[in-house]
Amino acid sequence: MQVHYFEVLKEHEYTYIGEMLKAGEPYIAQQLDVSNQWRQVYIFPLRLKQGGLPVEMINHHESDKLSALKRLSDKRLVARIQ
């Protein structure tokens, strides 16, 4: 079976990333959902078949990280650095 990965970088716009390969055995973990409730999830480790991530995807995630940091209070930001 082939698995192809698409990422939503802009609303209603899908960017093709590439074909994925199995990178490890699937496993079960606990994660918080959008309602802040713990739920059981199945994780399927994957990796790109070839090449790296497209530049626009890297830039998008860097922008998201920067936006999240800007929303932190000074106290929380200093705590993350230490």
C-alpha positions as CSV (number, residue, x, y, z in Angstrom):
1,M,0.0,0.0,0.0
2,Q,1.3,3.5,-0.8
3,V,0.7,6.4,1.6
4,H,1.0,10.0,0.2
5,Y,1.2,13.0,2.6
6,F,-0.6,16.3,2.0
7,E,-0.2,19.3,4.4
8,V,-2.7,22.1,4.9
9,L,-0.5,25.3,4.9
10,K,-3.3,27.6,4.0
11,E,-7.0,27.1,4.5
12,H,-8.6,25.1,1.7
13,E,-5.2,24.6,0.1
14,Y,-3.4,21.2,0.2
15,T,0.4,20.9,-0.5
16,Y,1.7,17.6,-1.7
17,I,4.7,16.5,0.4
18,G,5.5,13.1,-1.0
19,E,5.2,9.4,-0.6
20,M,5.8,8.1,2.9
21,L,7.4,4.8,4.2
22,K,7.0,3.0,7.4
23,A,9.7,4.3,9.9
24,G,8.9,2.1,12.9
25,E,6.3,-0.2,14.4
26,P,2.9,1.3,15.2
27,Y,2.2,1.9,18.9
28,I,-0.6,3.2,21.2
29,A,-0.2,6.5,23.2
30,Q,-2.3,8.9,25.2
31,Q,-2.8,12.5,23.9
32,L,-5.1,15.4,24.8
33,D,-7.9,16.1,22.3
34,V,-9.4,19.5,21.4
35,S,-11.6,19.3,24.5
36,N,-8.5,18.8,26.7
37,Q,-9.5,15.2,27.4
38,W,-7.1,12.3,27.3
39,R,-7.7,9.8,24.5
40,Q,-6.0,6.7,23.2
41,V,-4.3,7.2,19.8
42,Y,-2.6,4.9,17.4
43,I,0.8,6.3,16.1
44,F,2.2,5.1,12.8
45,P,5.8,6.3,12.5
46,L,6.4,7.4,8.9
47,R,9.2,9.1,6.9
48,L,9.5,10.6,3.5
49,K,10.5,8.1,0.8
50,Q,12.9,10.6,-0.7
51,G,14.0,14.1,-0.3
52,G,13.4,16.5,2.5
53,L,10.4,18.7,3.5
54,P,9.4,21.5,1.1
55,V,10.7,24.9,2.0
56,E,7.1,26.3,2.3
57,M,6.2,23.6,4.9
58,I,9.3,24.4,7.0
59,N,8.6,28.1,6.8
60,H,5.0,27.5,7.8
61,H,5.9,25.5,10.9
62,E,8.6,28.0,11.9
63,S,6.0,30.8,11.6
64,D,3.6,28.8,13.8
65,K,6.3,28.3,16.5
66,L,7.2,32.0,16.4
67,S,3.5,32.9,16.8
68,A,3.1,30.6,19.7
69,L,6.2,32.1,21.4
70,K,4.8,35.6,20.9
71,R,1.7,34.7,22.8
72,L,3.6,33.5,25.9
73,S,3.9,35.8,28.9
74,D,7.4,37.1,29.7
75,K,7.5,34.8,32.8
76,R,6.6,31.7,30.8
77,L,9.1,32.6,28.0
78,V,11.9,33.0,30.5
79,A,10.9,29.6,32.1
80,R,11.2,27.9,28.7
81,I,14.6,29.3,28.1
82,Q,16.0,28.1,31.5
